[in-house]
Amino acid sequence: MTITQLFQKLLRFKSITPNDDGAFDFIQEYLGDTWECMALDINETKNRVFYKKFNETKEHLCFAGHIDVVPPGKGWNVDPFEAKVVDGIITARGTQDMKSGVAAFLYACKHATNFNGTLSILLTSDEEGEAIDGTVKVLEHLKEIDFLPTCAVVAEPTCEAIFGDAIKIGRRGSINGYIEVQGKQGHAAYPEKAINPIELTAPILNKIAGQNLDNGDEYFAPSRFVLTDIRSGMQVTNVTPNKLNIMFNVRNSTKTNQESITQFIDSNFKDVKYTLRLTQGSYPFMTDSDSKIVNVITQSIKTVLGIDTKHSTAGGTSDARFFGSFKVPTVEFGVINDTIHSVGERTSVKEVENLTKVFEDIIKKY
């Protein structure tokens, strides 16, 4: 089975979160008896760790990703699960995010003849969903049995314009905020008898909207305060509302946290009556740019593609954040990410072939 045939096979599984649609059984059969399989199914989420010990050294390189995809949606001009090759392009759900990466590391690992330690493959069916029973639960289990990887490669799509132009050596965190400004409801004709939360909030908005909460650094963009929703009133013209609700998000670097956001809000809302609630879906992490895994991937990209890749932390969240929380040095690398989650998601056969070659080179160099 060629890498393209393997890629097409994976794409044809309708593995919409959290259903693997039989993909894990196929992968186990594909890897064969020389690979051990650890199954950890939690609620509706299926998780698998496939591993092969080449010797007893402590080095443990893990390739990680997810088999699940988002729903295809409407408007495709092809069957989103047929995965035909047309002029070197495959248009199908999951081509970029992220069955290209899964196919590439499965092929590279299966055909690896030597490695100084252990190779493993961690896959979940719940990355595109809530991600509460997936990778994080597997890593907790691996820690309990003293089998955490010493480094990891998450094959999410990372490239921007040219394949090989970017790897991710960290990710920003994500903090959600909910502000409620308290007013006093009344008749619009008697404003002196009411407290209008809209009027209280209006002069504050230009002090918070789009503001940078830190200056960023070489790897992280500034943490920006992004307003996502403002609501008040009863959709009538003659009633002053009794409250105003604001929602916001901060994709935070390591320089900004919940405490500093709380201080920022308090400094701007100190003269009004308000409440603030913060939740954090993910925390920022950073892999040392001089670490072995970063250097090896950078060298492999140069060897295979002739490109000097940049080290990035841009984008949203991924399961790499869980590896980061377990102090596992982690790098993300995959195909171009320009059509992820969109109608007509696609990637080229050439990219997947070259991604496989990079992963094969990483295994040889590490």
N, C-alpha and C positions, 0 to 999 in steps of 0.2 A: 504493500500500500504506500503510495507516494504521499508526500506532505499535503498536496492539493486534495487528493482523495480523502485523506484523514480529515482535513478541514471541512470538506463538503459533508462528510458523514456527520460530524458534530453539528453543523448548521441545520441539518434536517431533523434533529431532535427538537420538538416544540417545547423547549424547556423554559417556559414562562414561570417566573418566581411563584412559589418555591418548588415547582415540579421539575425533576430532572428528565422526565419522559424516557427513562431507560438509558440515559447517557452514561451513568456510572457503571452499569453492568457491562456496557460495551467497552468502556475504558479499561476496566479490570481485565476483560478478555484480551484487549489489544496489548496491554503491557505484558501479559503472560505470567507464568508461574514463578519466574525469577524475582518478581516484585511482590512484597507483602502488602496486604490491604487492611487498613484499620477503619472500620465504619463507626460513625458517631452520629446517629440520627436523633434529632431533638424536635419534638412536636412535628410540624410538617416539613422541617428542614432536613435535608440529607447532606451529610458531610463525609468526605473520604480523605484519608491520608494513605498514599501509596509510597512505599519506600524500599530502598535497596542498599544494603550495607556492602560496600566493596572491600572494606577492611575495618579494623576496630579503632582507628584514630577518631578524635573528637570532632573533626571537621564535618559539618552537616549543612549542606546547601539545599535550601527548599525553594522550589518554584511554586508559586501560589496564584490562585485566581478563582473565578466563579463560572459555573456552567449555565447559570440562569440568565435570562434576557428579559427586557421589558416587553410588554405587548406590542405587536407590530403596528397597530393603528390602521387607518384607512388611507387609501390614495396611492398604493403601490402599483407600479406598472408591470410587476412580476409577482409570482408567488413568493412571499417573504421567507418560506422554508424550503424552497426548491433548490436553491444554491447552484444554479447553472453558471458556467464560465462563459462570458461573452466578451470577446476582444481583450482577454486577460483580466477582466474585472468580474468579481462575484458580488451581486447585489442580494442581500439577505439580512434578516434580523440577526444581530450578534456578530456580524463580520468584523467590525472594529471593537465592539464592546461585548465580550472579549474572547470569542472563540478562536480568533486568529492567534492570540497569545497562548491559549490553552493547547491548540493544535501544535504550535511550534515547540512548546516545551515538552509535550508528550512525545513527539517524534524525537527530539534531541535526547531526552532521557532514555527512551526505549533503546536507542542505538548507541548509547554510551558504553564503551567497552572497558573503561577504567576511570576511577575517580579516587582521590585520596581521602576516603571517608564515606559518608552516607549521602545519597541523593534522595530527596523526597518531593512529593507532589501533594499539595494541599488544595482541595477543591470544595466549594460549598454551592448550595442551590439557593442561597438567600443573601446575595450581596445587593441586588437591586431592590430588595424589600426592606424590612426593618433592620435586618442584619444583627438581630439579637441572639439568634440560635445558630449562627454560622461560624465564621472564622474565629471570632473571639472565644467561643466555647471550645473549639478544637485546641486553640493555643493554651487555654486553661488546663485542658486534659493533658496536653503534651508536657506542660510544666509539672503537673502532678506526677507523671511517670518519668520525669527527667529526660525528656526527648525533644526539648525545644531546639529549633535550628540555631546554628551559629551565625547564619546570615540568610537572607531571603531575596528573591526576585519576584515581584508581582508584575504580571504581564499585561497590565492595563495599557490602553492606547495612550501614548505620551507625546508623540511627535506632532509638530505644528504645521510645517509647510513641506518639508522634505523628510523622507524616512531616515531616521537616525539623528535628527537635529536636536533632540532633547530627551533627557532622562529626568526622572523626578527623584530627588534625594531627600525629600521631606514633603510635608503637606501642612497647610494652615488648618487651624481648628475652626469650629463653627459654634458661635454663641447666639442664641435666640433671646430676644428681649420683649417684654410685655409691660407697657406703662399705662396706668389708668390715672387720668387727671380728674379730680373730683370738683364738681361745680354745685350749683343749686338751681333746680328747675324752676322756671317761672314763665310768665307771659311776656312775649317779645315786646309788647307795648309798654311794659314797666321794667326796663332793664336794671333800674336801681334796686329792684326787689329780688333780683336773681344774681347768680354768679355764673358767668358764661365761660365754660372750660375751653371753648374754641378761641375766645378772645385772650384768655390766659396763655394758651399754647402758641398762638400765631407768632408772636415775636421771638419765641424760643426756637422755632423750627429752623431758621436760617443759621442758628448757632450750632445745630447738631447734624443737620442733613448733609451727608456726603463728607463729613469731617474725618480726617485721618487721626487716629488715636495714638499712633506712634510713627516713627520715621522709616520703619522697615530697616533692612540691612542688605548685604550683598546677595542674600538668597531669598529673603521674604519681602514681598511688597508691603507697604504700610497697611495696618489694620484699619479698615474704613467702616464708618458707621453708616449703614444703608437702611433707610426707612422703607418698609415694605407694605405698610397698611396704616391708614388713619380713618377712624370712624367716630361719628358722634351724631346726635340728633335723632329725630323721629320721622324724618322726611316730611316735615310740615314747616310752614313759614312763621307760625305764630307761637312757637314754644321754644324757649331757651333750654338746651339740654342740661342734664344733670351730671354728665360725665363725657370724657373723650378717651378713646383707646388708641394706642399707638403700638404697632409691632415693628421690630427691627431685627437685622441680622448683622453680625460682625464676623467676617472671616479673619480670625486672629492669628498673628504671628506669636512667637515666643515672648514678645515684648508686651503683649496686652493680655489681660486675664479678666475674670469676672469682677475682681476687686477694683481694678482700674476703671472698668466700665461703670460700675456702681458709683464711683467717685465722679466720673464725667457727667453722669445723669444728675447726681445730686447738686453739682455745681451749677447746672443749668435750670433745674426745676426747684431750687431751694425756696423760692418765694411762692410756690403754689402747693396745694395739697395733692399728693400723688402717691401711688404705690408702684413698686417695680418688682418684676419676677424675671429671673434669668434661668435658662436651661442650656446645657452644653451637650451637643450631639457627638462632638469629636474634639480631641485635643491636638495642638500642633506638635509635630515631631520633626527631628532633623537627624539625618545620618551624616556622620563626619565625612566631609568631601575627600579627606585623605585616607579613608578606610579602605581595606582590601577590596571589598565588594564593589565600591564605587570605582576604584582604579581598574579593576579587572573588566568591568562592563565598558568603561570608557575606552580601554585598550582594544577590546573585542570589536566595538563599533568602528574604531579606526582601522583595525585589521581587515574586517569584512567589507566595510562600506567606504573607507577612505575619508571619513567625516570626523571632524572635531566636534563632539556633541557638547551641548551646554547643560549645566546642572540647574534644574528648575524646581520650584515648589508651587507653581501655579496650579489653578484648577480647584475642583471641589474635593470631596472626601473619597476615600477608597478603603478597602480592607487593609491597605498598608499601614493605616493608623493603628490597627490592633497589634501588628508586629512591633511598631514603634513603642507602644505602651508596655510591651514585654522586653524592651531593650534589645531587640533583635535588629542588627544593622540591615536596613532594607532599601532596595532601589526598585523603582518602577520603570519598565521599558516595554513598549509595544508599538503598534503601527500608528499611522497618522489618525488623529481623532476628530476630523472635520465633519463626520456624518453620524456620530454616536447618538443613539436614541431617535434619530430622525426617520421619516419615511424615505425609503430608498437608501438606507444604510449600505455602505459598500466598501470594499477594499480590493487591492490588486493582488493577484497571485504572486507577483514578483516580491511584494512587501513581505508576504508570509514566508516565502522561500528564504528571503534574506534574514528575516527574524529568526528562523530556524537555524541558519548558519551562525548567527551571532550567539544564540544559546548554546550551540555545539562548541563554539570557540570558548565561551565562558567556562563550560565544564572542563575543557582541556587545560585552560590556563589556571583554573582556581587551585 
